[in-house]
Structure formats: structure tokens, C-alpha cells
Amino acid sequence: MPVIITKKFRFESAHHLPGFPEGHKCRRLHGHSFRLEVNVEGEIDPETGVVMDFGIIKSKVKPFVDQLDHEYLNQLGEIHSEELLKNPTSENLCKWFFEKLKPLIPGLHSIVIHETCTSRCVITQ
Ligand SMILES: [Zn+2]
């Protein structure tokens, strides 16, 4: 029976959302304490009793979290030609993490980005 395990991360970043209409508050430069959840699905290994060592998930995800932490995301997108970061909505951040992590984490089930306490985005394969 497959189960889903979750590892959580936090990062602080600034952004603005150029796709919003002129005068909309999201077009202004502002920041969020983003929360990231990485969900991995798999069978419980009968010998270890786990799906995957949480430390392995952390080692794969942390370098990408560190890339975004205390950065101006739109600027990162321009510097590194990363289209998803040029318009860093929660939706595009979800896609960015999913695309980066899919090849690195077998069984990656979904990515969740919480932009605020009441707003989040989920992407599954
Ligand atoms: Zn925002």
C-alpha cells in the first residue's frame, strides 16, 4: 500500500507579478515567507520501514530553496534566463520546483507552495 511522506521548507523572497493589471497591489515589489512542501509517494520498505530517508529529500531540495532564499525572484529569472521566475507566481514557483526535482526524487508526488497563510498552489504530475 503506497503512502505519501512530506518534507517542509521555508524561504523568504521578494517578487512582483508583471501579469497583473496596472495599479494592482501584486504588481508592486513585495515579499513573502513562502512555505514549500515536497510530497513523495512510495511503498514502505519492509527492511527500513520508510519510503525514503527525509534527509535524502532535504539534500535534493535544499540547494534549490537556497537559490531563492532572500532573493528578488524576478531578477533571478532575468539573470539566469528562467522563464518561470520572470513571472514568479505561486503557480510558476510550483512548476519550477517540480521540474527541478522530478529527475532527482523518485516517486515525487506533488509540490505545494504556500504564498500566505490562506493562499497556496498544488501541482501533481
Ligand atoms: Zn506576492
Backbone and ligand atoms as CSV (ligand in chain L), in Angstrom:
chain,resi,resn,atom,element,x,y,z
A,1,MET,N,N,0.848,-1.191,0.000
A,1,MET,CA,C,0.000,0.000,0.000
A,1,MET,C,C,0.896,1.257,0.000
A,2,PRO,N,N,0.783,2.082,-1.046
A,2,PRO,CA,C,1.640,3.275,-1.101
A,2,PRO,C,C,1.223,4.328,-0.076
A,3,VAL,N,N,2.198,5.048,0.435
A,3,VAL,CA,C,1.939,6.158,1.353
A,3,VAL,C,C,2.636,7.404,0.812
A,4,ILE,N,N,2.252,8.559,1.337
A,4,ILE,CA,C,2.859,9.828,0.920
A,4,ILE,C,C,3.551,10.446,2.121
A,5,ILE,N,N,4.824,10.789,1.954
A,5,ILE,CA,C,5.554,11.489,3.013
A,5,ILE,C,C,5.816,12.927,2.560
A,6,THR,N,N,5.934,13.837,3.527
A,6,THR,CA,C,6.069,15.261,3.219
A,6,THR,C,C,7.251,15.859,3.957
A,7,LYS,N,N,8.072,16.595,3.226
A,7,LYS,CA,C,9.151,17.381,3.842
A,7,LYS,C,C,8.849,18.854,3.559
A,8,LYS,N,N,8.935,19.681,4.630
A,8,LYS,CA,C,8.588,21.101,4.503
A,8,LYS,C,C,9.832,21.975,4.551
A,9,PHE,N,N,9.766,23.075,3.817
A,9,PHE,CA,C,10.859,24.054,3.764
A,9,PHE,C,C,10.254,25.445,3.818
A,10,ARG,N,N,11.108,26.426,4.146
A,10,ARG,CA,C,10.690,27.841,4.139
A,10,ARG,C,C,11.724,28.656,3.403
A,11,PHE,N,N,11.272,29.698,2.752
A,11,PHE,CA,C,12.209,30.673,2.195
A,11,PHE,C,C,11.526,32.021,2.112
A,12,GLU,N,N,12.345,33.050,2.193
A,12,GLU,CA,C,11.846,34.434,2.145
A,12,GLU,C,C,12.311,35.019,0.822
A,13,SER,N,N,11.376,35.555,0.055
A,13,SER,CA,C,11.758,36.123,-1.242
A,13,SER,C,C,10.891,37.322,-1.567
A,14,ALA,N,N,11.468,38.197,-2.394
A,14,ALA,CA,C,10.724,39.338,-2.928
A,14,ALA,C,C,10.307,39.021,-4.358
A,15,HIS,N,N,9.181,39.580,-4.763
A,15,HIS,CA,C,8.766,39.444,-6.163
A,15,HIS,C,C,7.765,40.543,-6.506
A,16,HIS,N,N,7.511,40.660,-7.792
A,16,HIS,CA,C,6.341,41.403,-8.260
A,16,HIS,C,C,5.753,40.591,-9.401
A,17,LEU,N,N,4.472,40.790,-9.658
A,17,LEU,CA,C,3.793,39.962,-10.655
A,17,LEU,C,C,3.392,40.829,-11.845
A,18,PRO,N,N,4.217,40.756,-12.917
A,18,PRO,CA,C,4.018,41.653,-14.053
A,18,PRO,C,C,2.754,41.370,-14.857
A,19,GLY,N,N,2.135,40.213,-14.642
A,19,GLY,CA,C,0.939,39.871,-15.415
A,19,GLY,C,C,-0.339,40.497,-14.861
A,20,PHE,N,N,-0.247,41.126,-13.690
A,20,PHE,CA,C,-1.433,41.729,-13.098
A,20,PHE,C,C,-1.656,43.126,-13.672
A,21,PRO,N,N,-2.893,43.620,-13.608
A,21,PRO,CA,C,-3.193,44.923,-14.208
A,21,PRO,C,C,-2.466,46.077,-13.514
A,22,GLU,N,N,-2.222,47.114,-14.246
A,22,GLU,CA,C,-1.626,48.351,-13.732
A,22,GLU,C,C,-2.389,48.790,-12.479
A,23,GLY,N,N,-1.655,49.098,-11.392
A,23,GLY,CA,C,-2.303,49.560,-10.164
A,23,GLY,C,C,-2.641,48.441,-9.191
A,24,HIS,N,N,-2.606,47.183,-9.633
A,24,HIS,CA,C,-2.897,46.055,-8.734
A,24,HIS,C,C,-1.756,45.910,-7.726
A,25,LYS,N,N,-2.083,45.602,-6.473
A,25,LYS,CA,C,-1.049,45.535,-5.423
A,25,LYS,C,C,0.024,44.488,-5.717
A,26,CYS,N,N,-0.329,43.434,-6.438
A,26,CYS,CA,C,0.651,42.378,-6.733
A,26,CYS,C,C,1.704,42.808,-7.757
A,27,ARG,N,N,1.452,43.919,-8.450
A,27,ARG,CA,C,2.469,44.437,-9.388
A,27,ARG,C,C,3.590,45.150,-8.649
A,28,ARG,N,N,3.277,45.582,-7.411
A,28,ARG,CA,C,4.311,46.290,-6.633
A,28,ARG,C,C,5.311,45.285,-6.056
A,29,LEU,N,N,6.541,45.745,-5.886
A,29,LEU,CA,C,7.553,44.903,-5.253
A,29,LEU,C,C,7.134,44.624,-3.807
A,30,HIS,N,N,7.093,43.332,-3.440
A,30,HIS,CA,C,6.740,42.942,-2.075
A,30,HIS,C,C,7.349,41.566,-1.798
A,31,GLY,N,N,7.221,41.100,-0.563
A,31,GLY,CA,C,7.844,39.833,-0.207
A,31,GLY,C,C,6.879,38.878,0.457
A,32,HIS,N,N,7.296,37.617,0.483
A,32,HIS,CA,C,6.519,36.582,1.163
A,32,HIS,C,C,7.452,35.677,1.944
A,33,SER,N,N,6.921,35.107,3.025
A,33,SER,CA,C,7.574,33.977,3.686
A,33,SER,C,C,6.952,32.735,3.073
A,34,PHE,N,N,7.547,32.290,1.978
A,34,PHE,CA,C,6.994,31.139,1.258
A,34,PHE,C,C,7.231,29.865,2.057
A,35,ARG,N,N,6.278,28.953,1.965
A,35,ARG,CA,C,6.461,27.615,2.518
A,35,ARG,C,C,6.314,26.606,1.382
A,36,LEU,N,N,7.197,25.656,1.380
A,36,LEU,CA,C,7.233,24.635,0.327
A,36,LEU,C,C,7.017,23.265,0.960
A,37,GLU,N,N,6.173,22.474,0.338
A,37,GLU,CA,C,6.009,21.081,0.759
A,37,GLU,C,C,6.345,20.174,-0.416
A,38,VAL,N,N,7.200,19.209,-0.149
A,38,VAL,CA,C,7.574,18.223,-1.164
A,38,VAL,C,C,6.989,16.887,-0.734
A,39,ASN,N,N,6.092,16.364,-1.544
A,39,ASN,CA,C,5.405,15.108,-1.223
A,39,ASN,C,C,5.949,13.971,-2.088
A,40,VAL,N,N,6.331,12.902,-1.438
A,40,VAL,CA,C,6.912,11.749,-2.133
A,40,VAL,C,C,6.061,10.521,-1.825
A,41,GLU,N,N,5.683,9.823,-2.886
A,41,GLU,CA,C,4.826,8.641,-2.736
A,41,GLU,C,C,5.634,7.373,-2.997
A,42,GLY,N,N,5.386,6.369,-2.187
A,42,GLY,CA,C,6.066,5.107,-2.426
A,42,GLY,C,C,5.611,4.038,-1.453
A,43,GLU,N,N,6.096,2.865,-1.693
A,43,GLU,CA,C,5.811,1.743,-0.794
A,43,GLU,C,C,6.757,1.817,0.405
A,44,ILE,N,N,6.307,1.334,1.532
A,44,ILE,CA,C,7.153,1.270,2.722
A,44,ILE,C,C,8.134,0.113,2.568
A,45,ASP,N,N,9.403,0.427,2.625
A,45,ASP,CA,C,10.427,-0.608,2.531
A,45,ASP,C,C,10.319,-1.522,3.754
A,46,PRO,N,N,10.159,-2.817,3.524
A,46,PRO,CA,C,9.949,-3.719,4.670
A,46,PRO,C,C,11.153,-3.774,5.617
A,47,GLU,N,N,12.327,-3.474,5.113
A,47,GLU,CA,C,13.512,-3.538,5.984
A,47,GLU,C,C,13.702,-2.267,6.789
A,48,THR,N,N,13.562,-1.099,6.121
A,48,THR,CA,C,13.802,0.172,6.826
A,48,THR,C,C,12.536,0.697,7.490
A,49,GLY,N,N,11.379,0.323,6.945
A,49,GLY,CA,C,10.124,0.840,7.485
A,49,GLY,C,C,9.782,2.227,6.987
A,50,VAL,N,N,10.532,2.730,5.991
A,50,VAL,CA,C,10.247,4.065,5.459
A,50,VAL,C,C,10.157,4.013,3.935
A,51,VAL,N,N,9.579,5.096,3.376
A,51,VAL,CA,C,9.525,5.257,1.919
A,51,VAL,C,C,10.877,5.772,1.434
A,52,MET,N,N,11.349,6.799,2.115
A,52,MET,CA,C,12.626,7.425,1.769
A,52,MET,C,C,13.111,8.200,2.986
A,53,ASP,N,N,14.401,8.198,3.195
A,53,ASP,CA,C,15.006,8.974,4.281
A,53,ASP,C,C,14.689,10.463,4.059
A,54,PHE,N,N,14.097,11.125,5.077
A,54,PHE,CA,C,13.793,12.558,4.934
A,54,PHE,C,C,15.056,13.361,4.629
A,55,GLY,N,N,16.189,12.870,5.132
A,55,GLY,CA,C,17.452,13.555,4.891
A,55,GLY,C,C,17.843,13.561,3.417
A,56,ILE,N,N,17.457,12.522,2.704
A,56,ILE,CA,C,17.744,12.475,1.262
A,56,ILE,C,C,16.899,13.512,0.543
A,57,ILE,N,N,15.612,13.605,0.928
A,57,ILE,CA,C,14.750,14.622,0.306
A,57,ILE,C,C,15.341,16.006,0.565
A,58,LYS,N,N,15.738,16.246,1.825
A,58,LYS,CA,C,16.298,17.554,2.170
A,58,LYS,C,C,17.537,17.861,1.330
A,59,SER,N,N,18.391,16.861,1.139
A,59,SER,CA,C,19.633,17.103,0.392
A,59,SER,C,C,19.363,17.441,-1.070
A,60,LYS,N,N,18.266,16.945,-1.625
A,60,LYS,CA,C,17.915,17.232,-3.024
A,60,LYS,C,C,17.238,18.593,-3.166
A,61,VAL,N,N,16.427,18.961,-2.157
A,61,VAL,CA,C,15.584,20.160,-2.280
A,61,VAL,C,C,16.304,21.424,-1.811
A,62,LYS,N,N,17.101,21.305,-0.751
A,62,LYS,CA,C,17.704,22.478,-0.106
A,62,LYS,C,C,18.502,23.369,-1.077
A,63,PRO,N,N,19.295,22.783,-1.996
A,63,PRO,CA,C,20.037,23.662,-2.912
A,63,PRO,C,C,19.130,24.588,-3.723
A,64,PHE,N,N,17.935,24.116,-4.089
A,64,PHE,CA,C,17.018,24.952,-4.865
A,64,PHE,C,C,16.354,26.000,-3.974
A,65,VAL,N,N,16.041,25.606,-2.733
A,65,VAL,CA,C,15.485,26.572,-1.775
A,65,VAL,C,C,16.507,27.685,-1.532
A,66,ASP,N,N,17.761,27.286,-1.383
A,66,ASP,CA,C,18.814,28.275,-1.131
A,66,ASP,C,C,18.984,29.244,-2.305
A,67,GLN,N,N,18.712,28.754,-3.516
A,67,GLN,CA,C,18.802,29.638,-4.687
A,67,GLN,C,C,17.790,30.777,-4.612
A,68,LEU,N,N,16.629,30.513,-3.996
A,68,LEU,CA,C,15.545,31.508,-3.971
A,68,LEU,C,C,15.513,32.338,-2.688
A,69,ASP,N,N,16.154,31.826,-1.627
A,69,ASP,CA,C,16.026,32.472,-0.316
A,69,ASP,C,C,16.699,33.845,-0.293
A,70,HIS,N,N,15.964,34.833,0.198
A,70,HIS,CA,C,16.445,36.214,0.292
A,70,HIS,C,C,16.890,36.760,-1.053
A,71,GLU,N,N,16.145,36.406,-2.088
A,71,GLU,CA,C,16.413,36.919,-3.431
A,71,GLU,C,C,15.172,37.630,-3.970
A,72,TYR,N,N,15.425,38.440,-4.988
A,72,TYR,CA,C,14.361,39.098,-5.756
A,72,TYR,C,C,14.117,38.181,-6.960
A,73,LEU,N,N,13.020,37.441,-6.917
A,73,LEU,CA,C,12.826,36.325,-7.850
A,73,LEU,C,C,12.807,36.767,-9.313
A,74,ASN,N,N,12.153,37.885,-9.599
A,74,ASN,CA,C,12.094,38.359,-10.992
A,74,ASN,C,C,13.501,38.617,-11.529
A,75,GLN,N,N,14.335,39.192,-10.656
A,75,GLN,CA,C,15.713,39.496,-11.047
A,75,GLN,C,C,16.496,38.196,-11.308
A,76,LEU,N,N,16.294,37.191,-10.453
A,76,LEU,CA,C,16.929,35.886,-10.670
A,76,LEU,C,C,16.528,35.313,-12.023
A,77,GLY,N,N,15.242,35.449,-12.338
A,77,GLY,CA,C,14.744,34.947,-13.619
A,77,GLY,C,C,15.441,35.605,-14.793
A,78,GLU,N,N,15.660,36.902,-14.696
A,78,GLU,CA,C,16.348,37.630,-15.778
A,78,GLU,C,C,17.804,37.185,-15.868
A,79,ILE,N,N,18.471,37.113,-14.731
A,79,ILE,CA,C,19.904,36.785,-14.714
A,79,ILE,C,C,20.155,35.383,-15.265
A,80,HIS,N,N,19.302,34.438,-14.884
A,80,HIS,CA,C,19.541,33.037,-15.257
A,80,HIS,C,C,18.644,32.560,-16.403
A,81,SER,N,N,17.930,33.496,-17.039
A,81,SER,CA,C,17.023,33.145,-18.149
A,81,SER,C,C,16.070,32.009,-17.773
A,82,GLU,N,N,15.459,32.144,-16.613
A,82,GLU,CA,C,14.476,31.160,-16.146
A,82,GLU,C,C,13.099,31.800,-16.306
A,83,GLU,N,N,12.372,31.349,-17.328
A,83,GLU,CA,C,11.091,31.985,-17.667
A,83,GLU,C,C,10.105,31.956,-16.499
A,84,LEU,N,N,10.067,30.829,-15.753
A,84,LEU,CA,C,9.089,30.709,-14.671
A,84,LEU,C,C,9.368,31.703,-13.546
A,85,LEU,N,N,10.635,32.064,-13.369
A,85,LEU,CA,C,10.972,33.011,-12.298
A,85,LEU,C,C,10.786,34.460,-12.736
A,86,LYS,N,N,10.707,34.697,-14.049
A,86,LYS,CA,C,10.463,36.072,-14.514
A,86,LYS,C,C,9.055,36.527,-14.126
A,87,ASN,N,N,8.145,35.564,-13.963
A,87,ASN,CA,C,6.775,35.850,-13.507
A,87,ASN,C,C,6.481,34.908,-12.337
A,88,PRO,N,N,7.087,35.200,-11.151
A,88,PRO,CA,C,7.112,34.222,-10.057
A,88,PRO,C,C,5.838,34.169,-9.223
A,89,THR,N,N,4.757,33.741,-9.867
A,89,THR,CA,C,3.521,33.459,-9.137
A,89,THR,C,C,3.724,32.160,-8.344
A,90,SER,N,N,2.835,31.875,-7.415
A,90,SER,CA,C,2.911,30.590,-6.695
A,90,SER,C,C,2.805,29.431,-7.676
A,91,GLU,N,N,1.964,29.603,-8.690
A,91,GLU,CA,C,1.787,28.554,-9.688
A,91,GLU,C,C,3.103,28.271,-10.411
A,92,ASN,N,N,3.789,29.344,-10.830
A,92,ASN,CA,C,5.044,29.154,-11.555
A,92,ASN,C,C,6.161,28.655,-10.641
A,93,LEU,N,N,6.138,29.036,-9.372
A,93,LEU,CA,C,7.134,28.500,-8.430
A,93,LEU,C,C,6.913,27.002,-8.223
A,94,CYS,N,N,5.662,26.580,-8.158
A,94,CYS,CA,C,5.352,25.152,-8.064
A,94,CYS,C,C,5.935,24.412,-9.256
A,95,LYS,N,N,5.685,24.940,-10.453
A,95,LYS,CA,C,6.205,24.294,-11.665
A,95,LYS,C,C,7.726,24.267,-11.647
A,96,TRP,N,N,8.340,25.362,-11.208
A,96,TRP,CA,C,9.805,25.455,-11.170
A,96,TRP,C,C,10.376,24.352,-10.276
A,97,PHE,N,N,9.835,24.225,-9.067
A,97,PHE,CA,C,10.328,23.183,-8.160
A,97,PHE,C,C,10.043,21.793,-8.724
A,98,PHE,N,N,8.869,21.603,-9.287
A,98,PHE,CA,C,8.519,20.273,-9.797
A,98,PHE,C,C,9.472,19.861,-10.911
A,99,GLU,N,N,9.737,20.789,-11.837
A,99,GLU,CA,C,10.636,20.468,-12.962
A,99,GLU,C,C,12.066,20.202,-12.484
A,100,LYS,N,N,12.525,20.956,-11.472
A,100,LYS,CA,C,13.878,20.750,-10.954
A,100,LYS,C,C,13.998,19.416,-10.212
A,101,LEU,N,N,12.943,19.064,-9.452
A,101,LEU,CA,C,13.051,17.922,-8.540
A,101,LEU,C,C,12.620,16.595,-9.149
A,102,LYS,N,N,11.786,16.641,-10.168
A,102,LYS,CA,C,11.266,15.397,-10.757
A,102,LYS,C,C,12.387,14.424,-11.133
A,103,PRO,N,N,13.457,14.914,-11.795
A,103,PRO,CA,C,14.517,13.954,-12.163
A,103,PRO,C,C,15.355,13.488,-10.971
A,104,LEU,N,N,15.258,14.189,-9.839
A,104,LEU,CA,C,16.138,13.897,-8.706
A,104,LEU,C,C,15.489,13.043,-7.620
A,105,ILE,N,N,14.155,13.068,-7.566
A,105,ILE,CA,C,13.457,12.377,-6.474
A,105,ILE,C,C,12.486,11.342,-7.050
A,106,PRO,N,N,12.847,10.059,-6.986
A,106,PRO,CA,C,11.920,9.021,-7.454
A,106,PRO,C,C,10.646,9.047,-6.608
A,107,GLY,N,N,9.502,8.968,-7.272
A,107,GLY,CA,C,8.247,8.950,-6.536
A,107,GLY,C,C,7.734,10.331,-6.167
A,108,LEU,N,N,8.346,11.384,-6.711
A,108,LEU,CA,C,7.846,12.735,-6.408
A,108,LEU,C,C,6.362,12.790,-6.770
A,109,HIS,N,N,5.541,13.100,-5.796
A,109,HIS,CA,C,4.088,13.063,-5.981
A,109,HIS,C,C,3.524,14.437,-6.287
A,110,SER,N,N,3.924,15.423,-5.498
A,110,SER,CA,C,3.378,16.768,-5.693
A,110,SER,C,C,4.231,17.801,-4.975
A,111,ILE,N,N,4.036,19.036,-5.400
A,111,ILE,CA,C,4.704,20.187,-4.802
A,111,ILE,C,C,3.614,21.155,-4.362
A,112,VAL,N,N,3.766,21.701,-3.157
A,112,VAL,CA,C,2.821,22.706,-2.657
A,112,VAL,C,C,3.611,23.954,-2.297
A,113,ILE,N,N,3.149,25.098,-2.759
A,113,ILE,CA,C,3.729,26.376,-2.373
A,113,ILE,C,C,2.660,27.186,-1.648
A,114,HIS,N,N,2.962,27.570,-0.409
A,114,HIS,CA,C,2.085,28.474,0.343
A,114,HIS,C,C,2.679,29.872,0.221
A,115,GLU,N,N,1.918,30.772,-0.368
A,115,GLU,CA,C,2.390,32.154,-0.523
A,115,GLU,C,C,2.037,32.968,0.727
A,116,THR,N,N,0.880,32.696,1.278
A,116,THR,CA,C,0.446,33.315,2.534
A,116,THR,C,C,-0.207,32.215,3.370
A,117,CYS,N,N,-0.689,32.597,4.550
A,117,CYS,CA,C,-1.366,31.616,5.419
A,117,CYS,C,C,-2.632,31.067,4.773
A,118,THR,N,N,-3.206,31.810,3.831
A,118,THR,CA,C,-4.503,31.412,3.279
A,118,THR,C,C,-4.464,31.123,1.782
A,119,SER,N,N,-3.283,31.197,1.167
A,119,SER,CA,C,-3.204,31.008,-0.289
A,119,SER,C,C,-2.090,30.033,-0.630
A,120,ARG,N,N,-2.449,29.018,-1.403
A,120,ARG,CA,C,-1.439,28.041,-1.797
A,120,ARG,C,C,-1.736,27.501,-3.182
A,121,CYS,N,N,-0.734,26.831,-3.755
A,121,CYS,CA,C,-0.892,26.171,-5.046
A,121,CYS,C,C,-0.333,24.762,-4.931
A,122,VAL,N,N,-0.972,23.806,-5.581
A,122,VAL,CA,C,-0.526,22.417,-5.589
A,122,VAL,C,C,-0.328,21.985,-7.029
A,123,ILE,N,N,0.782,21.308,-7.299
A,123,ILE,CA,C,0.965,20.723,-8.630
A,123,ILE,C,C,1.302,19.252,-8.447
A,124,THR,N,N,0.640,18.425,-9.249
A,124,THR,CA,C,0.935,16.996,-9.264
A,124,THR,C,C,1.287,16.638,-10.702
A,125,GLN,N,N,1.925,15.513,-10.853
A,125,GLN,CA,C,2.340,15.148,-12.211
A,125,GLN,C,C,1.139,14.792,-13.059
L,1,ZN,ZN,ZN,3.121,38.199,-3.894
